[in-house]
Amino acid sequence: MSKEKYDLLRVKELASLKEISISELAKQTGISYTYMSEISRNVKFPRPEYLVKIANVLNVDIRELFVSTKEDKTNTELLEEIESITGKLKSRLSDET
């Protein structure tokens, strides 16, 4: 039986950045090591109250635990979009006059 991976959480990454082991994170949150290990490997998705505990121990906003589902745009892409919109607006304004 294969386990589905969620790949939505950054617990392992954030714990590493904060130099907290998964074992220590489990102790400080009161979550069993086995379950915390599964959470950190994205095998299990925790209950909301566990997300709050994990965020508190890692000293991060709970939103930082999640992987972004939206593609980040570069500054160049954003500027191109702004220029495109500005150009369209200028065109509409000149057509109206």
C-alpha positions in Angstrom: 0.0 0.0 0.0 1.6 3.3 -1.1 1.3 6.4 1.0 0.1 9.6 -0.6 2.4 12.6 -0.3 0.9 16.0 0.2 3.9 18.2 -0.5 2.1 21.2 1.0 4.1 21.7 4.2 7.6 23.1 4.8 8.1 21.7 8.3 11.4 19.9 7.6 12.8 22.9 5.7 11.8 25.4 8.4 13.0 23.2 11.2 16.4 22.9 9.5 16.6 26.7 8.9 15.8 27.2 12.6 18.3 24.5 13.5 15.7 22.4 15.3 15.7 18.7 14.9 12.5 16.8 14.1 13.0 15.0 17.4 13.3 18.3 19.3 10.3 19.7 17.4 8.3 16.7 18.4 9.2 17.1 22.1 8.5 20.8 22.2 5.1 20.4 20.5 4.0 17.3 22.4 3.6 15.4 19.1 5.0 11.9 18.9 8.3 11.6 17.0 6.8 9.1 14.6 3.9 11.4 13.7 6.2 14.4 13.5 8.5 12.5 11.2 5.6 11.7 8.9 4.5 15.3 8.9 8.0 16.5 8.1 8.2 14.1 5.2 4.8 15.2 4.0 3.3 11.7 4.5 0.7 12.8 6.9 -1.1 16.1 7.1 -1.6 17.4 10.7 -4.7 18.6 12.4 -5.0 22.4 12.6 -4.1 22.5 16.3 -0.8 20.7 15.5 -0.1 23.3 12.8 -0.5 26.0 15.4 1.9 24.2 17.8 4.5 23.6 15.1 4.4 27.3 14.0 4.7 28.5 17.6 7.8 26.3 18.3 9.4 27.3 15.0 8.5 31.0 15.7 6.9 31.5 12.3 3.5 32.7 11.0 1.4 29.6 10.4 1.2 30.6 6.7 4.9 30.1 6.4 4.4 26.4 7.0 2.7 26.0 3.7 4.2 25.7 0.2 2.9 28.5 -2.1 0.5 27.2 -4.7 0.8 30.3 -6.8 3.7 30.8 -9.2 5.8 33.8 -8.1 6.5 36.3 -10.9 9.8 38.0 -11.4 10.1 41.8 -11.3 10.6 41.8 -15.0 7.4 39.8 -15.6 5.5 42.2 -13.3 6.9 45.3 -15.1 5.9 43.8 -18.5 2.4 43.2 -17.2 2.2 46.8 -15.9 3.5 48.2 -19.2 1.0 46.1 -21.1 -1.9 47.3 -19.0 -0.7 50.9 -19.2 -0.4 50.7 -22.9 -4.0 49.3 -23.2 -5.3 52.1 -21.0 -3.5 54.7 -23.1 -4.9 53.2 -26.3 -8.4 53.3 -24.9 -8.1 56.9 -23.7 -6.8 58.0 -27.1 -9.6 56.2 -28.9 -12.2 58.0 -26.7 -10.8 61.5 -27.6 
